[in-house]
Every structure is written in structure tokens, then in C-alpha cells.
């Protein structure tokens, strides 16, 4: 966000008199307005009052500064309004929630650094004037800073890797990248900090100031805390500083080795961007002590965030790392009375600002998927109108659109772990309706089922009674647990008719041509054994009519590899073998989720079961799958963006294959 604002905001705003206006709006008029609302006159009145107080010291620098600030008040507010840091609400101006953070960013990251000021000036000219080559005078005209001369600018331009050509300094890709990095400010200053860690009343060591004391978002904070706790224990236990140092140094080395060589066992990746050191220093009264330093290679850290988010590391390991980073939040939240609890919303707001682009990409991806679902829905309406065949998937598209909108709401509010639970449910539901449609539509592809037979098509999985599910839970023989059982059943049948050559590929072909008819006769059970009170909830069919149509499935499968002339003979043999132990009345098997997902994956060459299994982590009671509080990890959003992209591609693949299946059915229906 700051990059976009800086592209439209003149660097002169960090000059002293403009800066005074920024400060007044930020906090000095708060006692007057009592809210984020104010008017231009409120600011001018503040300056007038302060100038009047200093009237006896008109020559003082501060009094002159106040007068200059008063003169540029309207101009400054116009700049801030133009970039959206101040909103207009009727006759009032409203300071946005981002305003104070942006002023702090300017103060801590840009105002004190000449090279960052020059970077800002170039970025401003690059965006406002559409320039990619600059004269030093142009940069000075933008900065208007009396403390910066030509030589200072030239030194900065060399450090930024601009190339000097024909009297101008020209941008390169490397230079532009450096400039954009500079406009983020000092990494250690702009990256969100949850809290700071201090040790008190220790005899032998302290924590170095600055980065070492800060517990940053997305750092392995539990590991850091554990090391500090161990050092505190050593501080109490050892009687001499020498003994303390010896043990502490060994432990620090062990932690560093763990991060670089062994932590991948837990997180799926080692950490080479963070290192602990223990250094000797002298306190003001010359007493020797030690200082714990945490060194961070920020460039490697940001590379780690991007690469880890996109890596193939399992989600449960990624969330183990995220839980490690959120450990400090749990420590804070345990004591609701601590003032640190009040700081957490500010951290969340900063994270929310920093992931805005990622969230926008997530919403765009979900909108694309919603558009694809709506496109399929329209095709299914036309399909049903032209064929008279009802699609379970059409029914689910209504629910699916709502679920995708729910994902948008969850993502916008930072509740990411709940997104995975909904995505798992989407995969499950989509697989079930596709499973029903595949078995049904394959009945029609052969052209052997005519319009008059549509109403008789067995569709046991269109609307499954809960009572049927409860019954089969205690009768495992009624379930189809996985594709392996089905494939073994088919291979046994093929062997029993003496057809062992190419048995595996023939079994796969039968599965890929399987309709509801052949599915039921292959895995169904004797319906006469069903308990009476469950009979009305369990679908039951006469077996003989199923056999007539199932024969066509076996013929189509055989035709994929062998002569059509022998297909009917093969199918007749399979049917006769099935008839040997086929009951007169048959109940279809109740397939497990694993079976349904595997069946759809085999049909459409997808990986739904892999995603379903991966997201199961968020359904079960693993502590590391809790989100604790929203917007408490930038890495979590990046991981979700990458995961959503894979999820979206997989769902689109299902939808695309389903459309191909519809076209095949429509063609067969019109030619039959």
C-alpha cells in the first residue's frame, strides 16, 4: 500500500513545515476534536493558537516553522485526501485507520535516510512524469531539501545502480528493484512486531536491543522463547559467569544447528535466515556480562516466505510452523489484563494492510471460479431442457456458488483455517454429485437406454437418507470402501472366465465405462437380509433388469482394446458369472468418501482425494490447525493464496471434464 501512496505523494511532505501538519493531524489536535474527525479550520486554529503563544519569540525557529506550516495546511490536506489517507465526510475530514501507520512509516523508515528520500523522488517522477531517466536537478527540485546537494544525490544514484548515460541517470531493472525495496523502509522497522521480550534481574546476560528483543510476525517465536527460558534457568543455576557462558554458548550452538539442519523434520524446511549469538560486553560500571543477539538476514527471510508458501511441504507441517510463530500471541492472551492485549488489534491492522494485494488476488480467483460454476450451471439448464435428464451437479451448483462466496467472506476477514474446512466440504459434495451423474450419464452413452427408460434409471445416490448411512455403519458388507475392492472384484471375474491377458487394463476400462447398472450388480448385496425397520430407507432393485443394461458397459470396456466382434461374447460370459451368486433383489453398496473421490479422480484424471485428505487436518482436533486470531500471520495468507490456486485449478478441471461428459451424452442422446 505504501508503494502506491508514495507514487502519488510528493516527497516534500517530509520537509519540516509539511511534517508539522502531518503531526498535528496525527495526534496534536486529538484533545480538541476527541475523534478522527476534524476540519481544515481545526488545524489552522491549532497553528494560530500555538503562534500566539510564541508571539514574544517570533524569530525563533519553531515559531517560523509554525507559520510556514499554517500556510501549507490546505495544500498538505489536499495531498493526503488525494491518496486516500484522509476521507471527506460532508463538511468533515476523517483520518483513516491507515493514516497514523503511514506517518510512523515515514518517520521511522524514510525521513531519516537520504538514499530512501532519493528513492522516493525517483519513484515519484517515474510514476507522475513517466520518466525513466533523470537529471540530478530534477531530483533536487522534487526533494526541496537544503541539506541534500548534487554530490549527495549522485552518490545515492550510484548505490541504487542507476546508469549514467548522455548526461542523465537511467533506471535499470536492478535499480528499480532496489528503489522499491528501499520504499518499504528498514525491514526491521516495517515488519509487524507482536511485542518485545525483556529479561530482568539476571546476573549474567541481557537480550540485545532492537531486533533481538522484538517478536515479529512469522518468526519461530516459540523456539526463540524456549532458548531464552533455558538461558534464564542457567543464569539462576550457575555460580560463576564462566560456567554460565560455557553452557549457554553450547546451547546457542545447538539451537543454531537445529535451525539449519534438523528443524525440517518438523516444518518441512530448515531455517537459514535466523541465527543466535552470545557476545561479551561491559556494563557502564565495567562489569563483564553477555548479550544474546538474534541476527536476521531479511532478504533470505522474505525469500523464505515466498518459497515456503509455494512449496510442496504438507499443510500440517506449514501450520506447525505457523503455530510456532503464534506462540507469543497465546502467551499474551493468557493474561487478558495485560496492556499487550490492547496492542494486538494494531498488529492485525498492519498485517491486513500488508496482505491487501494477496487478499485481492484471492478474491479475484474465487470470482473466476464462481464465473466458471455459473457457466456450467447455464450449460446444465440447456442440457436438461434438450434431453430431459436431471443432473445432480446442477442442483449442487446453487450451493457451490454460495460456498465460494462464503470463502470470500472468510478470506476477507482473515479466518483462513475455516476456508480449508469449507474447501474440503466443497470437494466432498462435488465428488458425490459428479459420482451420481457419471453413473447415470454412462447409462445413456451406449444409446441402449431410450427416453422411455429414463424414469427407471436407478439413482440411489441422488438423495441419500441418513437412516441408510446409520444402518451401513454397523454392516460393513454393505459399504464400498475403496476402488481397490471394486477392481479386485472385476479382476476375479475376468480370471474366472479364463481371460487373464491384459487383466489389469481391462479392469480399469470397465471402471471407466461403469454405469449405475454394472456398479450395483458388481458390489450390491442381497436385499432380503436388510433389517425390516431399515427397508424403507434402503434403495432396492430387481436384479435381472440391471443385468440387461450392465452388459453394455462390459462391451464398451472390451471394445477399448479388443475386437468388437468378441465384445458381446466377453460381456455374456461376465454376466453369466455374476448371475451365479446374484440375488433376485439387490441393494446398492454405500460408497465411502474415499471410494467416491477415487472414482471421480479415475474418471476425470483429477486429484480430489489428495486435496480432501490434505484439508482433513483442519477438521480434526489438531491444536496447530487453530487460527487463534485472524490476521496474525502474513505467511498464512500467502500459503492460502497458493493453495487456493491449486484448489481452483482442480475444481476447474472437474468442471471441464464434466462438460465433456455432458457433450458426449447429448451427442449419444440425439443420435439414439
N, C-alpha and C positions, 0 to 999 in steps of 0.2 A: 504493500500500500504506500509506504513512504517513497518508494521509487517513482510512483505515478504522481504523487503530490509534488515532489521535488522537480519533476519535469515541467510543471506548470507554475512554480513558485520561484520568484526571483531571489537569488542568494543575498541580496541587500537586506533581507529581513533579519539577518543576524548582526547587522550593524547596531551599535548601541542604542540609538533612539528608536529604531523599529523594535528592537528586542525589548525595550521597556514597555512598549504597547502590548507585546505578547505576554509579558509577565503580569501586567495589570489585569488583562483579561483572564489569565490562567488562575490567579489566586488573590490578587490585591483588592479587587472590588467585591470579592465574595462577602465580606462583612456588611457591605452596602446592599447588595442585591439579594443575599440569602439563598440564591439558587443559581442554576446555569443560565438563566435568562438575564439579559441586560440590554441596554440601548447604547448607541454611539454617544449620546449625551451623558450617560453614566460614566463612560471612560473619560470624556473630555472634562466633566465636572471633577473627577478624581484628580486629573492633572492640574486643573485650575486651583483646587484646594491645596495641593502639595506645593505649587509655585508660590501661592500666597504665604504659606508657612515659611518659605525660603526667601521672602522678599528682601530681607536685610542682607542676603548673601547672593545677590544677582549675578555676581561674577564667578561664583562657584561653578565647578564643572557639572555637578549634579543638577543645579538649578537650570543651567543652559540645556542639559540633557532633557529635563522635563518639558521645557518649552519646545524643543525640537520634536519630542515625542508627541506632544499635543498637536503640533502642526501636521504630523503624518498619521494621525489616528484614523481618519476616514479612509485614507489610501491603504493602510495596513489591513483594516477590516474588510475592505473590498477584495484584497488579495486572498484573505482567509475564506471569505464567502465563496469566491470563485472556485476554490479547490475543495469545498465541502467540509472544511473544518469548523465553520460556523454556518448555521442554518437560519433562514429568515422565517419567522412565525408571526405574521401580522405586522404589528409595529414593534415587535421584539426581535432580538437576536438571541439564538440559543447556541451555547458552546456544546459541540458534540462530545460523545464519550471518548473519541479518539484524540481530541484536542490536547489534553494535558500530556498524554503519552508522546504525542508528536513534539511538543515543546521540550519535553525531557530528552527526547531523542536528539533534537538539535543541540541542546545544551551539552549533553554528555558525549555525543559522537561526532558532531560536525563543527561546532563553534570553536573548539579548541585546536583544530587540526588544519594546517594550511593546505596539505595535499587533498584533504576532503573538501575544503572550500573550493579549490581549483576544480576538483572532480565535479562538484555541483554546478559550477559555472559552465563547464563544458557540456554537461548533461542538459542544462537549461537551453544553451544555444543550439545543441544538437536537435532538441525536440521543438523549440519555439521558432528557430530560424532555419531549420532543416539544413544545418551546416555539418560537414564532416572534416573541414579544415579550418583552422583558426589562427588569427594573429594574436600575439600577446596583448596588444592594445584592446582587442575585443573582450578578452577575458577580464582585463583590469576594469573596463567600462561596466561590466556586469557586477563585479565584486565591490567596486567603490570603496575599497578598504585601503586607508592611507598607510597601513603597516605592511602592505604587500606591494613589492616593486617588481620590475620586469625580470630581474635575475631570479628572484624567488619563484615566479611563475615558471620560468624556463627550467629551473631545477625540478619543479613538480612535474612538468610535462615530460621530462626525460625519465623520471621514475615511473610515470604512467605508461611509458613505452609508445608515446606518440612519435611519429616520424616527421622529421623536418624536411619539407620539400618546397622549393620555389618561394621561400620566404614565409611559409605557413607551417603550422603543426597539424599533421593529419592523423585521423583515427585509424587504427588497425583493429582487427577482431580481438587481439590480445589486450589492446589499450581499452577498448570498450568494456571488455570483461572486467578489467581491473577497476575501471571507473564505477561500474555497477556494484562491484564488491565493496568499494570504498563508501558508497552511499548507504550501505547497510550499517555503517558505523563500525566501531570496535565490536568484534564478535562477542567478547566477554561482557559488553555493556548492553547489547540489544537482545541477547538471548534470554528468554524468561527465567527468572530466578524465583524459586518457591520460598526459600528462606535462607538464612545464614547460620552456620554452625560455629559455636564458640566453646572453648574448654576453659573452665575457671578453677582456680586454686590448685593447679597442677604444679608439681615440683620440677619436672624435667623438660616439659615440652609445651609448645603452643601450636596453633594452626596458623600458617602464614595468612596474611591479609589478602583481600581481593578474591581472585578466582578460587583459591583453595578453601575459602570459607563459604562460598556460595553453593547452594544445592540447586543446580539447574534442572529444568525440564529435560527429560530424555537422557539424563546421565544415570549410570548404575548406582543410584544413591544408597541402596541397601548395602552394597559392597563397601562403599565409602564409609558408611556408618559403622559397619562391623569392624573395619580396621581401626577406626577412632576408638571404639569401645575397648578393643583389645589393648591399644596403647594406653588408655586410661587405667586399665587393670594393671599393666606393667608399671605405670607411674606410681601406683599405690603399693605394689608388691616389692619392688627392688629398693634396696637400701642405699645404693650408690648410682650416680648418674652414668658411670661407665657400664655397670651391669645393665641398666635400663637401655642404653644406646645399643649395646651388643645384641640384646634380644629384639629390640624394636627394629634395628637395621635388618636382621634376619627375616623378621615378619614382613616388613615392607618389600623386601626382595621376593619373598614367597607370593605375596599378593600380585606383584608385577608379573611374575612368571605365570601365575594363574590366569591373569587377564590376557596375556599374549599367546599362551599355549593350551590352556585347559578349559577355559570358560565356554568354548564352542560346544562342549558336551551338553551344556545347559541351554545356551542361547542359539546354537546353530552357527555361531560365528565368534571369532576371537576379537579382542578389543586392543587395537594398537595405537589409539589416539589419546589414551589417558595413562598417565604414569605417576606413581607416588615417589617422593624423595624425602629424606630426612637430613636436614642441614644443621650444622652448628652455627650459633650466633651468640653475641654478647649482649646482655641486657644493659640498661643505662648505668647500673652500678657495677658493670664489668663481670657479672656472674655468667658463667657458661651455661647455655641451655640449647635445646634442639627445637627445630621448627619443622612441622610436617607441611610439605609443599605438594600440591596437585598440579602437574603440568598437563595442559590440554593442547593438542595440535588441532586447531579449529578447522583447518582445511580438510584434514582427514576425518574429522567428526561429521562435517556436512556431507562428505562423500559417503561415509558410513550410513547416514540416514537414508540417502537416496538408494544406495546399493542394497542395503538390508531390506528396505521396503519392497524392492522389486525382486528380491532373491527367492529361490525355491525352498527356503527354510520353512518347515511346517509352522502353521499358525500358532500351535500351542507353545512352541519354543519362542516365537516372536512375542507372544503375550507373557511368557515367563520373564522376558527381558523388560517389557513394559511395566509389569507388576513390580519388578526390582526398582525401576525409576520412580514409581509412585509410592514407594515405601515411606518416604518422608511425609507425604500427604496424610497417610494413616497415623503417623506419629503426631502430627499437628491436630488432626480431627479427634484424636482420643481425648483431648482436653478442650472442650468447647469454650472455656472461659479465656483461653489464651488469645492475645491480640493478633496472633498469626492467622487465626481463622478468618479475621476480617480482611486479610490481605489476599486470600485465595481468589475471591471474585476478580480482583485486579489482574492476577496471573491468568485467569481464564479469559478475560477480555483481551489480553495481549496475545494469547495463543489463538484466539478466534480471529484476531486481525491478521496474524501471520499465516493462517491457513485459509484465508478467504479465497485465494485463487484455486487452491485444491478443492475446496467445497464447491466452488463454481463449476469446476470440471466434473465433479461427482454428479451434480445436479444436471449438467448437460448430458452426461452419459445415461442417466436414468430417464431423462426426457426422450432421448433417442430410442431407448428400449420401449418406452411407453408408445412411441410412434409406431414402432415395429409391431407391437402387440395389437394396436388399433388397426393396422393394415391387415394383419391376419384375421382379425375379427370381421372386417368387411368382406374378405375373401370367403370366410366360413358362412356368412349370411348368404352370399351368392351361391355357394356350393349347396347349401341346404335348400335354397329356392329351386335350383336346377335339378337336384337329384332326389329331394325328399328325404335325405338321410340326415339324422340328427347327430351332431358332434358334441361329445363331452368337453372337448377342448374349447369350443365356443362358449359353453357355459362358464368355464373357468377364466376366460379372458376378462370377464367383467370383474371377477375377484382379483385377478392378477394386476389389472390396472390400478385398483385401489391399494394393493400391497406395495406396488412400486412407488406410488405417491406417499405411502407411509414411510418407505425407506428415505425418501427425500426429506420428510419432516424430521426423522430421526437423525439423519446426517447433518441437517442444518442446526440441530440442537446438540450435536456432539455426542449422541448416545450410540456409539459405534458398535459395541458388543451386541446390542439388541438388533442391529442391522443383520448380523450374521445369523441370528436365530430366525429372522423373517426370511432371509435368503434360503436357509435350509428348508423352511416350510414351503416356499415357492417351488423349489426343486422337487420336493416330495409330491406336492399337489399336481404340478405339471406332468411329472412322470406317470402318475396314476391315470390322469385323463388321457394322456397320449397312449398309455398301455391299453386302455379300453378302446380307443379309436383305432389303434393299429390292428387289434384282434378283430374288430368289427369290419373295418375297411378291407382287410385282406379277404374277407368272405366274398367281397364284391369284385375284387380284381380279376378273379378267374373268369368272370362272366357267367358262371354256372348258377348264381343266385339271381332270380328275377325279381321285378318290382313287387310281385305278389307275396314274396317271401320276406320282405323287409321287416314286417312286424313280428315275424317269428324268430328273427336273429337273436340268439342268446346273448344277453349283455349283463352278466352277473356283477360286473364291476362298475356299472353306471351309478348305482346308488346302494351303497353297502350298509346294511343295518348294523347297528352297534352290537345287537344280540348275536349276530353271526360271528363277529370278531371275538366276543367274550366266550363263545362256545368253542371255537377252534383253538383258543389259548390253552385249553385243557385237553385238546385232541390233536396232537402234533401230526397225526397221519393225514389230517385234512389241510395241512399247510404246504405251500411250495416255498421252501426256504431259500434256495439259490438256483442259479442256472445250471450248476453242476449236476444237481439231481435230475433235472429235465434232460440234459444232454446224455447222462448215463442211461436213462430210461430209453432214449431213442437209439443209442448205440447197441444196447442189449437187444432191442427189436430187430435192428439191421443184422446183427450177428445171428439171431435166431432163424432168419430166412436165408442164411448162408451167403450174405453179401458183405464180406469183410474188407474187400478192396475199397480204399478211399472212405472208410467208415467215418472218420473224423469230419472231413469236409462235407460229407453227405448229411451228417447230423447237424452241422452248422447251417447248411442250406435249408433243412426242414424247419429249424428255429426261425430263420429269416423269412420263411414263407408261411409261418404258422398263423392260423386264424383261430377264432374262439372255438370252432368245432374241434380241430385237432388238439388244441390245448386242453380242452375239457376231457376228451377221451383218453389222452395220454396220462394226465395227472389226477383225474377225478376219482372219487371214491363211491362206494356203494351207498346210495341214499337211504336204503332200508335200515341202516344202522344208526341213523340220526335220532337222538332223543326226541320224544314226541313234542315236548314244550318248545323245542327249537325248530321244528319242521317248518313253521310258517315264516321263519326268518332266514331260512337257508334255501338258496335257489336250487331247484331240482329239474332235471330234464330227462326225457326218454332218450335212451342211448342210440337206438337204431337210426333215427333221422340225422343224428350228429355224424354217424359213420359215413353216410352218403356224401355229405359235403366235405368231411375231413379228407376223403380220398383225393380230392382235387389239390389239396395242399401238398400231399406227398408226390403227386405227379409233377407239380410245378418245381418242387425241390430237385427231383430226379432229372428234369429237363435242363437244369443249370449245368450239368456235367456230362450227361449221357444221352443216348439216342432217344428221341421222343417215342419211337416205336416200342421201346421197352418200358416206358414210364408207367403205363396202365398196369402192366404185369407186376412191376415193383410195388405199386400202390395197393393192388389187390392182395398181395402176399402180406404186406404190413397190416392191412385191415383184418385179414383172417387171423393173424397172430394176436392182434388186440382183442378180437372177439372171443378168444379162448377163455379169458377171465373177466370179460366186461359185464357188469351187472345190467339189468334191464332198465333200472332208473339210476341216474348218476348225479352226484353233486360236484360242482367245480371245486378245485382247490382254492384255498385262501392264500394268495401270494404275500410273502413278506415284502417290506420296503426294499430290502436288498435284492430280491428277485425282480421286482418291478423296475427298479432303477437299472439293474443289469440287463434286463430285457430291452428297455428303451435304448440303452447305450449300444447294445449289439445291433439293434435295428438302425439307429441313426449315426453310428460311429462317434458317439459322444463320450464324455467322462463325467456324467452327472453323479454317479455313485462316489467318485473321488471327491467332488466338491461337498456332497452331502455328508460324507464321512468326516471331512476336514472341519465342517461347521458344527458337527456334533459336539465338539469341545465346548461350545458356548451354551449348549442345552443342559449339560450335566454340571454337577456341583464342584467345579474346579475353582478354587479361590482366585487363581490367576486370570480367570476369564471375566472377573467383575470389572466394571468400568470405574468404580469408586466415585468419581465426579466427572462430568463432561468437560471437554476442552482442557484436559490436564496432560496431553501428550500430542506433540506435533507429529512424531513418528507414527502414532496410531492412525492419524488421518491419512498420512502418506501410504501406509500399508493398506488401508481400506480402499483408497483410490485405485491402487494397483490390483487389489483383489476383486473389486467391482468390475474392473475392465475385463478380467478373466471370466468372471461370472456372466457378465453381459454377453461376451463372445460365445459362451457355451449355450446360453439361452437362445441367442440368435441362431445358432447352429441347429438347435432343436426346431425352432420355428421354421427355418428354411427347409429342413428335411421334411417337416410336416406338410408344408405347402407342396413339395414334390409328390408326397403321398396322395394329397388331395387331387392333384392333376392326373395321376395315374388312375385313381378311382373314377374321376369324371370321364376320362377317356374310355375306360372299360364300360362304364355305365351307358354312355351314349352309343357305343358300338355293339352292345349286347342285345 
